[in-house]
């Protein structure tokens, strides 16, 4: 028989790692990591604009695909940095100090993030 997970939304974690727009914001974000992520995202934005131009100019498909792969890897890199911060600060705090419901909600959220990012 499969184990039934409780259905708790991440909004129940409002005191732990809140984020916008529901009023929740990340806690414990290292300014260096934030700056690094913003720099990476600006570079990715430029890469995506370059992809748009490549398609618009009917560039060779294999070249475009190579650039798409580079953008995907860059996004995965940002996601890994964000996941690391989330685990280090937000999840640790929720699991360490939260109620049983908040702890379970955080476990569920982490599993959901892992499943989404494993694709």
C-alpha positions in Angstrom: 0.0 0.0 0.0 1.4 3.4 -1.0 2.0 5.9 1.9 -0.4 8.8 1.7 1.3 12.2 2.0 -0.6 14.9 3.8 -1.8 17.7 1.6 -0.3 20.9 3.0 0.4 23.8 0.8 3.6 25.8 0.9 1.6 28.9 1.9 1.4 27.3 5.3 5.2 28.0 5.5 4.6 31.7 5.6 7.0 32.2 8.6 9.7 30.1 6.8 11.3 31.3 3.6 8.4 33.6 2.5 8.4 34.7 -1.2 6.4 37.1 -3.3 3.6 37.6 -4.3 2.0 35.9 -1.3 4.0 38.1 1.0 6.7 35.5 1.5 10.3 36.5 1.0 13.5 34.5 1.0 15.5 34.5 4.2 19.2 34.5 4.6 20.1 35.3 1.1 23.9 35.9 0.8 24.4 39.2 -1.1 27.3 37.6 -3.1 25.1 34.7 -4.2 22.3 37.1 -5.1 24.6 39.3 -7.1 26.0 36.2 -8.9 22.5 35.0 -9.7 21.4 38.4 -11.0 24.6 38.5 -13.2 23.9 35.0 -14.5 20.3 35.9 -15.3 21.4 39.0 -17.2 23.7 36.9 -19.3 21.0 34.3 -19.9 18.6 37.2 -21.0 21.2 38.2 -23.5 21.6 34.6 -24.7 17.8 34.3 -25.2 17.8 37.5 -27.2 20.6 36.0 -29.3 18.5 32.9 -29.8 15.6 35.1 -31.0 17.9 36.8 -33.6 19.3 33.4 -34.7 15.9 32.1 -35.4 14.8 35.3 -37.1 17.9 35.2 -39.3 17.3 31.6 -40.3 20.6 30.5 -38.8 21.6 26.8 -39.0 19.4 24.7 -36.8 22.3 22.8 -35.1 23.8 26.1 -34.1 20.6 27.3 -32.5 20.1 24.0 -30.7 23.6 24.3 -29.3 22.8 27.7 -28.0 19.5 26.5 -26.5 21.4 23.8 -24.6 23.8 26.5 -23.3 20.8 28.5 -22.0 19.3 25.5 -20.4 22.5 24.7 -18.6 22.9 28.3 -17.4 19.3 28.2 -16.0 20.1 24.9 -14.3 23.1 26.6 -12.7 20.9 29.4 -11.3 18.4 26.8 -10.0 21.1 24.9 -8.2 22.3 28.0 -6.5 18.8 28.9 -5.5 18.1 25.4 -4.2 21.3 25.5 -2.2 20.3 28.7 -0.5 16.8 27.4 0.1 18.1 24.2 1.7 20.7 26.1 3.8 18.4 28.8 5.1 14.6 28.4 4.5 14.2 24.6 4.7 16.6 24.2 7.6 14.8 26.9 9.6 11.3 25.4 8.8 12.4 21.9 9.7 14.4 22.9 12.8 11.8 25.3 14.4 8.5 24.7 12.6 5.4 22.9 13.8 4.9 19.3 12.6 2.6 20.6 9.8 5.2 23.2 8.7 7.9 20.6 8.7 5.8 18.2 6.6 4.9 21.0 4.3 8.6 21.8 3.8 9.4 18.2 3.1 6.6 18.1 0.5 7.8 21.3 -1.0 11.4 20.0 -1.3 10.2 16.7 -2.9 8.2 18.7 -5.4 11.2 20.9 -6.2 13.4 17.9 -6.6 10.9 16.1 -8.9 10.4 19.3 -11.0 14.1 19.8 -11.4 14.9 16.2 -12.2 13.1 16.4 -15.5 
